[in-house]
Amino acid sequence: MPFLQLENVSKSFGSFKALNDISFTAEAGDFVVLLGPSGCGKSTLLRLITGLTEDHEGEIYINGRNVTDLDPKDRRVAMVFQSYALYPHLSVARNISFGMEINHLPRAERDRRVLEAARALQLEDLLNRLPAQLSGGQRQRVAIGRCLVREPDLFLFDEPLSNLDAKLRHDTRVELKHLHQRLKATTVYVTHDQHEAMTLATKVVLLKGGEIVQIASPTELYARPVNRFAATFIGSPAINLVAGELDSAGRFTGGGLDVQLPGSIFDAPAGARKVELGLRPENAVIVPPEEAQQTIAVDYVEPTGADLYVNGHAGGQEVVVRAGRTANIAAGDRLPLRWQLDQALVFDGESGRRI
């Protein structure tokens, strides 16, 4: 049986259905990221797993136990919140042990668990410090340590990096990655940040409007999104969607393109229809004019250090291309391109489903 299993879970608040028929599983050691835009039901789903939100349909199993009707304290889960919720006047050691003190665990047992957690989280030299003397990443490790000493079956994170600046977010994300590799603890993590999802997850559950859009590894989600929404939600800059016509032989015309698409990119015979051709910015190659499949008029260029993002238009449609940082490109240029069409995605013009 999977370590975590949700079966047909739904939750309504009055007439508003926050979650609709959610089912997914996680194996022991998985790092599952619940990803989606604000209001899609991620945090509600996390609270249902913890038991902090009740009165839902469906069943939840953790480590072989049906916990659907259990109180939060009996589910053997531990949750790290956005704020970390550390006590500012208590040392690291006291913050970690505080819950055990409240539950009247013997002092020797508390000390043993604190030291084990401190070793696992590399906090041994920080046990006497106050939270104000720690970095954001260290504070998060203390919050995790407080959960670890409870010896939970499942770790839950509710957007723990959202209050950090860009550099600290990166450093803390790296620490989380290392921690998961060391502890191999089964984890469910909520975020709306696709970069966090792609770098941390072993499995992504993509949500929209309270429903699951796709469950996949980060690599599969990026390369084989099930529909237009999944394709546009993952990737920065966003995927180019070029509207046009597909004929029965697999030839696409539109947006200044007239190209034969390889059969390998289709899941099934496509047939003639209106479509959107999905082209990732990194799949463009600048070529001599005579080799071009498409020529874009450059509107502006965004240097990012390692790359240039070239924003332009062709056939009345906007196009973004990633180029090397040394490329000599300026607004007003005409840029000839070839696309790696074996990496292209094709979406039905009406349903948005990938063909």
VMD Tcl script that draws the C-alpha trace (Angstrom):
set ca {
  {0.00 0.00 0.00}
  {1.32 3.52 -0.73}
  {2.67 5.51 2.22}
  {0.15 8.32 1.62}
  {-3.12 7.74 -0.19}
  {-6.02 10.11 -0.85}
  {-9.19 8.59 -2.27}
  {-11.90 10.79 -3.83}
  {-11.36 13.67 -1.39}
  {-13.70 16.65 -1.79}
  {-14.26 19.68 0.42}
  {-16.90 22.40 0.27}
  {-17.29 25.62 2.21}
  {-20.99 26.35 1.91}
  {-21.81 26.47 -1.78}
  {-18.13 26.82 -2.76}
  {-16.39 23.56 -3.70}
  {-12.74 24.05 -2.77}
  {-11.64 20.52 -3.74}
  {-13.33 18.13 -6.13}
  {-12.59 14.38 -6.16}
  {-8.88 14.48 -5.35}
  {-7.04 11.15 -5.53}
  {-3.29 10.56 -5.51}
  {-0.64 8.46 -3.78}
  {2.91 8.93 -2.50}
  {5.46 6.24 -1.80}
  {7.73 6.21 1.25}
  {10.47 8.82 0.79}
  {8.62 10.79 -1.89}
  {8.77 14.58 -1.95}
  {5.32 15.53 -3.28}
  {4.73 19.15 -4.26}
  {1.18 20.49 -4.45}
  {1.50 23.18 -7.12}
  {-0.95 25.63 -8.58}
  {-2.13 29.25 -8.65}
  {-3.52 31.03 -5.60}
  {-6.96 29.75 -4.66}
  {-6.62 26.36 -6.35}
  {-7.01 24.39 -3.09}
  {-3.39 23.53 -2.21}
  {-3.43 24.70 1.40}
  {-6.92 23.33 1.98}
  {-5.69 19.93 0.82}
  {-2.71 20.13 3.15}
  {-4.97 21.01 6.08}
  {-7.19 18.03 5.29}
  {-4.16 15.74 5.46}
  {-3.22 17.19 8.86}
  {-6.79 17.06 10.14}
  {-6.83 20.81 10.86}
  {-9.74 21.08 8.40}
  {-12.53 18.54 8.84}
  {-15.87 17.47 7.37}
  {-14.74 16.32 3.94}
  {-15.71 13.55 1.59}
  {-13.35 10.71 0.74}
  {-10.66 8.92 2.74}
  {-7.04 9.59 3.71}
  {-4.49 6.88 4.57}
  {-1.05 7.51 6.10}
  {1.44 4.68 6.55}
  {-1.28 2.06 6.17}
  {-3.69 3.69 8.67}
  {-7.03 5.23 7.76}
  {-6.71 8.64 9.45}
  {-9.84 10.19 7.94}
  {-11.63 10.54 11.28}
  {-8.60 10.93 13.56}
  {-7.68 14.11 15.42}
  {-4.53 15.93 14.20}
  {-2.56 14.77 17.26}
  {-3.26 11.13 16.38}
  {-2.25 11.28 12.69}
  {1.52 11.27 13.30}
  {2.10 14.21 10.97}
  {4.21 17.34 11.53}
  {3.72 20.66 9.77}
  {6.14 23.52 9.08}
  {4.36 26.84 8.51}
  {5.36 29.94 6.51}
  {6.48 31.84 9.63}
  {8.30 28.85 11.25}
  {6.52 29.95 14.51}
  {9.62 29.78 16.72}
  {9.57 31.16 20.26}
  {11.94 34.17 20.14}
  {12.86 34.01 23.84}
  {13.79 30.29 23.79}
  {17.06 28.78 22.64}
  {17.24 26.45 19.66}
  {17.33 23.46 22.02}
  {14.27 24.66 23.95}
  {12.38 25.44 20.72}
  {13.00 21.90 19.54}
  {12.07 20.29 22.84}
  {9.14 22.54 23.81}
  {6.39 20.24 22.49}
  {7.91 17.29 24.33}
  {7.99 19.35 27.53}
  {4.30 20.12 27.18}
  {3.63 16.39 26.76}
  {5.72 15.64 29.87}
  {8.28 13.37 28.19}
  {11.10 12.47 30.57}
  {14.07 14.84 30.46}
  {16.49 12.14 29.31}
  {14.25 11.19 26.39}
  {13.84 14.84 25.40}
  {17.60 15.41 25.43}
  {18.22 12.27 23.37}
  {15.74 13.31 20.69}
  {17.01 16.89 20.55}
  {20.60 15.72 20.06}
  {19.58 13.23 17.36}
  {17.62 15.91 15.51}
  {20.47 18.41 15.90}
  {22.94 15.94 14.38}
  {20.63 15.13 11.47}
  {20.00 18.83 10.77}
  {23.57 20.06 11.49}
  {22.39 22.24 14.38}
  {24.71 20.91 17.09}
  {26.72 24.16 17.30}
  {23.58 26.32 17.40}
  {21.62 24.76 20.23}
  {22.24 27.65 22.66}
  {21.43 30.44 20.21}
  {18.18 32.40 20.01}
  {16.15 32.48 16.74}
  {17.19 36.13 16.12}
  {20.82 34.95 15.89}
  {20.05 32.49 13.07}
  {19.74 32.80 9.30}
  {16.44 32.03 7.61}
  {17.68 28.62 6.54}
  {18.84 27.82 10.06}
  {15.49 28.91 11.51}
  {13.75 26.59 9.09}
  {15.97 23.72 10.20}
  {14.97 24.44 13.80}
  {11.30 24.33 12.79}
  {11.95 21.01 11.06}
  {13.84 19.77 14.13}
  {10.84 20.57 16.32}
  {8.79 18.36 13.98}
  {11.45 15.66 13.75}
  {11.55 14.98 17.49}
  {7.86 14.12 17.35}
  {8.90 11.19 15.13}
  {6.10 11.77 12.59}
  {5.18 9.53 9.69}
  {4.73 12.48 7.34}
  {6.21 15.99 6.99}
  {4.02 18.82 5.64}
  {5.25 22.24 4.47}
  {2.91 25.16 3.75}
  {4.78 27.61 1.46}
  {7.75 27.78 3.87}
  {9.90 29.98 1.59}
  {7.33 32.59 0.57}
  {8.49 35.19 3.13}
  {12.19 35.03 2.18}
  {14.15 37.23 -0.22}
  {15.45 35.72 -3.45}
  {18.94 34.72 -2.23}
  {17.73 33.33 1.08}
  {14.97 31.45 -0.72}
  {17.58 29.81 -2.95}
  {19.87 28.93 -0.02}
  {17.01 27.52 2.03}
  {15.70 25.52 -0.92}
  {19.14 23.95 -1.29}
  {19.13 23.09 2.42}
  {15.71 21.47 2.06}
  {16.97 19.40 -0.87}
  {19.96 18.20 1.15}
  {17.76 17.45 4.16}
  {15.38 15.32 2.15}
  {18.27 13.41 0.60}
  {19.67 12.70 4.08}
  {16.47 11.98 5.98}
  {14.44 10.43 3.14}
  {11.31 11.56 4.99}
  {8.02 11.39 3.11}
  {7.05 15.00 2.49}
  {4.12 16.99 1.10}
  {5.01 20.58 0.21}
  {2.70 23.38 -0.92}
  {3.86 26.17 -3.24}
  {2.69 28.35 -6.12}
  {6.32 28.75 -7.26}
  {7.03 26.47 -10.20}
  {10.80 26.80 -9.67}
  {10.50 25.36 -6.15}
  {8.35 22.53 -7.51}
  {10.76 21.66 -10.31}
  {13.85 21.66 -8.10}
  {12.47 19.90 -5.01}
  {9.79 17.44 -6.09}
  {9.98 13.77 -6.93}
  {6.29 14.07 -7.85}
  {4.20 17.15 -8.69}
  {0.43 17.33 -8.20}
  {-0.70 20.26 -10.36}
  {-4.02 21.77 -9.26}
  {-6.43 24.24 -10.81}
  {-9.83 25.26 -9.48}
  {-9.85 22.52 -6.84}
  {-9.15 19.71 -9.31}
  {-6.04 17.80 -10.32}
  {-4.75 18.75 -13.75}
  {-1.78 16.40 -13.86}
  {0.35 14.20 -11.60}
  {3.88 13.67 -12.90}
  {7.58 13.97 -12.22}
  {8.96 17.48 -12.83}
  {10.67 16.29 -16.03}
  {7.50 14.71 -17.41}
  {5.38 17.72 -16.46}
  {7.71 20.00 -18.40}
  {8.17 17.78 -21.44}
  {4.68 16.22 -21.70}
  {2.06 18.51 -20.12}
  {-1.46 17.19 -20.56}
  {-2.95 20.51 -21.62}
  {-2.37 24.18 -22.35}
  {-2.69 25.20 -18.68}
  {-0.01 22.74 -17.53}
  {2.31 23.82 -20.34}
  {1.97 27.53 -19.56}
  {2.24 27.12 -15.78}
  {5.63 25.40 -16.01}
  {8.58 27.16 -17.61}
  {10.05 30.66 -17.40}
  {9.73 32.48 -19.71}
  {6.44 30.82 -20.54}
  {6.07 28.55 -23.54}
  {5.24 30.19 -26.88}
  {1.77 29.24 -28.12}
  {1.43 29.83 -31.85}
  {-2.14 29.63 -33.19}
  {-2.58 27.99 -36.58}
  {-3.88 25.09 -38.64}
  {-2.81 21.47 -38.62}
  {-3.56 19.34 -41.69}
  {-4.14 15.60 -41.75}
  {-0.50 14.97 -42.74}
  {0.83 16.80 -39.66}
  {1.81 20.05 -41.37}
  {1.40 23.23 -39.31}
  {0.87 26.72 -40.68}
  {0.49 29.88 -38.62}
  {2.47 32.67 -36.96}
  {4.89 32.88 -39.85}
  {5.58 29.14 -39.73}
  {4.93 26.49 -42.37}
  {6.52 23.30 -41.05}
  {6.07 19.55 -41.10}
  {5.80 18.30 -37.53}
  {7.44 14.96 -36.65}
  {4.99 12.16 -35.89}
  {6.86 11.35 -32.67}
  {5.42 14.39 -30.87}
  {1.81 13.19 -31.22}
  {0.18 10.71 -28.87}
  {-2.28 9.69 -31.58}
  {-3.08 10.62 -35.19}
  {-4.05 14.28 -35.02}
  {-6.29 14.99 -38.02}
  {-6.93 18.40 -39.53}
  {-7.97 21.02 -36.97}
  {-7.20 24.38 -35.42}
  {-4.34 24.04 -32.94}
  {-1.77 25.89 -30.89}
  {1.85 24.91 -31.43}
  {3.84 25.04 -28.17}
  {7.49 26.04 -28.58}
  {9.76 26.52 -25.55}
  {12.06 29.59 -25.77}
  {15.16 27.42 -25.40}
  {14.20 25.29 -28.42}
  {14.94 28.10 -30.90}
  {18.21 28.24 -32.84}
  {19.41 31.37 -34.61}
  {20.38 30.44 -38.19}
  {21.33 32.14 -41.48}
  {18.27 33.68 -43.22}
  {18.18 31.02 -45.93}
  {17.82 28.24 -43.31}
  {15.07 29.93 -41.29}
  {11.66 28.39 -40.58}
  {10.48 31.65 -39.04}
  {11.76 35.23 -38.86}
  {10.73 37.38 -35.92}
  {10.81 41.15 -35.60}
  {12.61 41.95 -32.35}
  {10.68 44.25 -29.98}
  {13.03 44.26 -26.98}
  {15.80 42.21 -25.35}
  {16.03 41.16 -21.69}
  {19.56 40.37 -20.44}
  {19.52 37.98 -17.46}
  {23.28 37.46 -17.09}
  {23.66 33.95 -18.46}
  {21.15 34.43 -21.29}
  {19.29 36.95 -23.40}
  {15.54 36.67 -23.73}
  {14.53 38.07 -27.08}
  {10.93 39.26 -27.29}
  {9.48 39.75 -30.75}
  {6.58 38.97 -33.04}
  {5.87 37.08 -36.24}
  {2.64 36.67 -38.17}
  {0.85 38.90 -35.66}
  {1.81 36.68 -32.69}
  {4.27 37.25 -29.86}
  {7.38 35.05 -29.62}
  {10.08 34.76 -26.92}
  {13.45 33.18 -27.67}
  {16.39 32.36 -25.41}
  {19.78 33.32 -26.87}
  {23.33 33.23 -25.55}
  {24.47 36.23 -23.51}
  {27.03 37.22 -26.15}
  {24.49 37.34 -28.99}
  {24.42 40.75 -30.69}
  {20.67 41.38 -30.92}
  {18.80 44.68 -30.58}
  {15.28 46.03 -30.92}
  {14.31 46.41 -34.56}
  {16.41 43.47 -35.77}
  {14.91 40.66 -37.79}
  {15.95 37.34 -36.27}
  {15.90 34.14 -38.41}
  {15.07 31.01 -36.42}
  {14.83 27.26 -36.69}
  {12.92 25.34 -34.02}
  {13.72 21.94 -32.52}
  {10.37 20.54 -33.62}
  {10.96 17.16 -31.96}
  {10.50 19.10 -28.68}
  {7.30 20.86 -29.81}
  {3.88 20.37 -28.23}
  {0.54 20.57 -30.01}
  {-2.69 21.55 -28.25}
  {-6.22 21.30 -29.59}
  {-7.49 24.80 -30.37}
  {-10.83 24.27 -28.59}
  {-10.22 21.91 -25.63}
  {-6.61 22.86 -24.95}
  {-5.69 19.18 -24.55}
  {-2.31 18.07 -25.84}
  {-2.73 16.02 -29.00}
}
mol new
graphics top color blue
foreach p $ca { graphics top sphere $p radius 0.5 }
foreach p [lrange $ca 0 end-1] q [lrange $ca 1 end] { graphics top cylinder $p $q radius 0.2 }
display resetview
